[in-house]
Amino acid sequence: MKVSVLGLGTVGRAVAERLLNRGHAVTVWNRTPGREGDLAGRGARVAVSIADAVTDAEAVLTLLTADDAVREVCLGDGGVRESLAPKAALVDMSSVHPRTSRELAATVGEDRFADAPILAGPATITSGEALLVVGGPESLVARLRPLFDDLSARCVHGGPAGAGTTVKLVFNLLFLEELLALSEAVALAQAAGLDEALVTELFHASAMVPVGLQNRLADVLGGDHRGWFPIPLARKDIRLAVELGRETGLDLQLAATTDLVYRQAEQLGHPDNDVAAVVEAVRSAQRRG
């Protein structure tokens, strides 16, 4: 399939690599030129503009940082909407508010828009083990099923436009709250003087640490926080979840507290570090106490 990937952050690059490995004809574009790295050498075509990337594509995948960026790239002057072929599909894989997904569907056409943020990190994407929850019409999901199956180990149709992004916010919130809880438990064990080898062994073996946190555990225990999910993007997702909660009549108190601690980690000098750096905010609070 002719697929264009717009947005070459860590996740966008992983998606492009996976599609190249599965034999798709991949075109890539990024708002900041030069982010394609070795993708051209691996067979990707590097587009010079959105129009250049989109015109001949059968599916356009956008992986951008926030709602405003998605609207600009997809709906702005020179954006995807202007060059998208009549039978082509726009698939937004960004973490955005569900209303942005519904806006894109209404503008581009509900029969050719899907929101499909991936519930996985880059390594899981490139290995083909990711979970994909797609919002959009069943007919479009069925038509794009070969593409989605190449990107994931399991693809689930979640409902109409906005269902995929809703699921992403729900599970990102759960992950970030769980990571903060794990960080507090680890910091307490270390501060109380437990043997480091014992702490490491028990946390790795404990069923209380979900599988989704095991890949952050070593970093929380004593890593350098050089992962792929920077704290500002995590806080953006928490704020979107809190906003969605308010719109549905919920006051997500734990989410608000969680955002506060991640903000403290950011202010301590970790704006570019992985979310596992939240443990440093917990440790800093201990020192202040």
C-alpha positions in Angstrom: 0.0 0.0 0.0 1.2 3.6 -0.7 1.4 5.1 2.8 2.5 8.5 3.9 3.7 9.1 7.4 3.5 12.7 8.6 5.4 13.4 11.8 8.7 11.8 12.5 9.0 11.9 16.2 10.0 8.7 18.0 6.7 7.0 17.4 6.3 8.2 13.8 9.7 6.9 12.9 8.8 3.5 14.5 5.6 3.4 12.4 7.5 4.2 9.2 10.2 1.6 10.0 7.5 -1.1 10.6 5.7 -0.3 7.4 8.9 -0.4 5.4 9.8 -3.8 7.0 6.3 -5.0 5.9 6.8 -4.0 2.3 4.7 -0.9 2.0 5.7 2.0 -0.2 6.3 4.7 2.4 6.6 8.4 2.0 7.7 10.5 5.0 7.4 14.2 5.9 8.1 16.2 9.0 7.5 19.9 9.8 11.1 20.2 10.7 13.2 18.9 7.8 16.0 16.5 8.4 14.2 14.2 10.9 14.0 11.3 8.5 17.5 10.0 9.5 18.2 6.7 7.7 14.6 6.1 6.5 15.5 7.2 3.0 18.3 4.7 2.9 15.9 2.0 4.0 13.5 2.8 1.1 11.3 5.7 2.2 10.7 8.6 -0.1 11.2 12.0 1.6 8.6 14.5 0.7 9.3 18.2 0.5 5.8 19.3 1.4 2.5 18.0 2.7 1.0 18.1 -0.8 4.1 16.1 -2.1 3.6 13.5 0.6 -0.2 13.2 0.3 -1.2 13.4 -3.4 -0.5 9.8 -4.4 -1.1 8.2 -1.0 -3.7 5.6 -0.4 -3.5 6.2 3.4 -2.0 9.2 5.2 -0.9 8.6 8.8 -0.4 11.6 11.0 1.6 11.3 14.2 1.9 14.8 15.7 2.4 16.3 19.1 -0.8 18.1 19.9 -4.3 19.1 18.8 -3.2 22.4 17.2 -0.4 20.7 15.2 -2.9 18.1 13.9 -5.4 20.8 12.9 -2.7 22.8 11.1 -1.2 19.9 9.2 -4.6 18.3 8.3 -6.9 21.3 7.9 -4.7 24.4 7.4 -3.5 26.0 4.2 -1.6 23.5 2.1 -2.7 20.8 4.5 -3.7 17.2 4.0 -7.4 18.0 3.2 -6.4 19.9 0.1 -4.4 17.1 -1.5 -6.0 14.0 -0.1 -7.2 11.8 -3.0 -10.9 11.0 -3.2 -10.5 7.4 -2.3 -7.6 7.9 0.2 -7.9 7.7 3.9 -6.6 10.0 6.7 -5.6 8.1 9.8 -4.7 10.3 12.8 -2.5 8.4 15.2 -1.8 11.3 17.5 -2.8 11.7 21.1 -5.4 14.4 20.9 -8.8 15.3 22.4 -11.6 13.2 20.8 -13.4 16.3 19.6 -10.4 16.9 17.4 -10.9 13.5 15.9 -14.6 14.2 15.3 -13.7 17.6 13.8 -11.3 15.9 11.3 -14.0 13.3 10.4 -16.6 16.0 9.8 -14.2 18.1 7.6 -12.4 15.4 5.7 -15.4 13.1 5.4 -16.4 10.4 7.9 -16.1 7.7 5.3 -12.4 8.4 4.9 -11.2 9.3 8.4 -10.1 7.1 11.3 -8.4 7.9 14.6 -6.0 5.1 15.6 -3.4 6.1 18.3 -1.2 3.1 19.1 -1.2 1.8 22.7 2.5 1.0 22.7 6.0 2.4 22.6 8.4 2.5 19.7 10.1 -0.9 20.3 6.7 -2.6 20.5 5.6 -1.0 17.3 8.7 -2.0 15.3 8.3 -5.6 16.6 4.7 -5.7 15.6 3.4 -6.4 19.1 1.3 -3.2 19.5 -2.4 -2.9 20.3 -4.4 -0.6 18.0 -7.8 0.7 18.8 -9.5 2.4 15.9 -12.3 4.9 15.8 -14.2 5.4 12.5 -16.7 3.6 10.3 -16.6 -0.2 10.1 -16.3 -0.1 6.4 -13.1 2.0 6.5 -11.6 -0.1 9.3 -12.3 -3.2 7.2 -10.7 -1.6 4.1 -7.6 -0.6 6.1 -7.4 -3.9 8.0 -4.3 -5.1 6.1 -2.5 -1.9 7.0 -3.6 -2.0 10.7 -2.7 -5.7 11.0 0.8 -4.9 9.7 1.2 -2.3 12.4 -0.1 -4.3 15.3 -0.6 -7.7 16.9 -4.2 -6.8 17.6 -6.5 -4.3 16.0 -9.8 -3.4 17.7 -12.6 -1.3 16.2 -13.6 0.9 19.1 -16.6 2.7 17.6 -17.1 6.0 15.7 -14.6 8.8 15.2 -13.1 9.8 18.6 -13.3 6.3 20.1 -9.6 5.6 19.4 -8.4 8.8 20.9 -10.7 8.4 23.9 -9.2 5.0 24.6 -5.7 6.4 24.3 -6.3 9.1 26.9 -7.9 6.7 29.3 -5.0 4.3 29.1 -2.3 6.9 29.1 -3.8 8.4 32.2 -3.9 4.9 33.9 -0.2 4.3 32.9 1.0 7.7 34.2 -0.9 7.4 37.5 0.5 3.8 37.9 4.0 5.0 37.2 3.8 7.7 39.8 2.5 5.1 42.4 5.4 2.8 41.4 7.9 5.7 41.8 6.6 6.4 45.3 6.9 2.8 46.4 10.4 2.5 45.0 11.5 5.8 46.6 10.1 4.7 49.9 11.9 1.3 49.8 15.2 3.0 48.9 14.8 5.8 51.5 14.0 3.2 54.2 17.3 1.5 53.6 16.2 -1.8 52.1 19.0 -3.7 50.3 19.1 -2.4 46.7 19.5 -5.9 45.2 16.5 -7.1 47.2 14.4 -4.1 46.1 15.3 -4.7 42.5 14.5 -8.4 42.7 11.2 -8.1 44.5 9.8 -5.3 42.3 10.8 -7.2 39.1 9.1 -10.4 40.5 6.0 -8.8 42.0 2.6 -9.2 40.4 1.8 -5.8 41.8 4.0 -4.2 39.0 1.9 -4.5 35.8 3.5 -5.7 32.6 3.1 -2.2 31.1 5.4 -0.8 33.8 8.1 -3.4 33.7 9.9 -1.6 30.9 10.2 1.5 33.1 11.1 -0.3 36.4 14.9 -0.3 35.9 14.8 3.4 35.0 12.7 4.2 38.1 15.1 2.2 40.3 18.2 4.1 39.2 18.2 4.9 35.5 19.1 8.0 33.6 15.6 8.6 32.2 16.6 8.7 28.6 13.4 7.0 27.4 11.1 8.1 24.6 8.0 9.7 26.3 8.9 13.2 27.5 7.2 14.7 30.5 5.6 17.7 28.7 3.8 15.3 26.3 2.6 13.2 29.2 1.3 16.2 31.0 -0.5 17.2 27.8 -2.3 13.9 27.9 -3.2 14.2 31.5 -4.7 17.6 30.9 -6.7 16.3 28.0 -8.0 13.5 30.2 -8.9 15.9 33.0 -10.7 18.1 30.4 -12.6 15.1 29.0 -13.6 14.1 32.5 -15.0 17.6 33.2 -17.0 17.4 30.0 -18.5 14.1 31.0 -19.2 15.2 34.6 -16.2 13.7 36.4 -13.7 15.4 38.6 -10.6 13.4 38.2 -8.8 14.2 41.5 -6.0 11.7 41.2 -5.3 12.9 37.7 -4.9 16.5 38.9 -2.5 15.4 41.7 -0.6 13.3 39.2 -0.1 16.2 36.9 1.2 18.3 39.8 4.0 15.8 40.5 5.0 15.5 36.9 5.1 19.3 36.7 7.5 19.2 39.7 9.7 16.8 37.8 9.7 19.0 34.8 10.6 22.0 36.9 13.5 20.1 38.5 15.2 20.0 35.1 13.7 17.1 33.3 11.6 18.6 30.5 13.3 16.4 27.9 13.5 13.3 30.0 11.3 10.2 30.0 8.3 10.1 32.3 10.2 7.8 34.6 11.9 11.0 35.8 8.8 11.5 37.9 10.6 9.5 40.6 13.0 12.5 40.9 10.1 14.7 42.0 9.3 12.1 44.7 12.9 11.9 45.9 13.2 15.7 45.9 10.1 16.0 48.1 11.7 13.6 50.5 14.8 15.8 50.7 12.7 19.0 51.2 10.9 17.2 54.1 
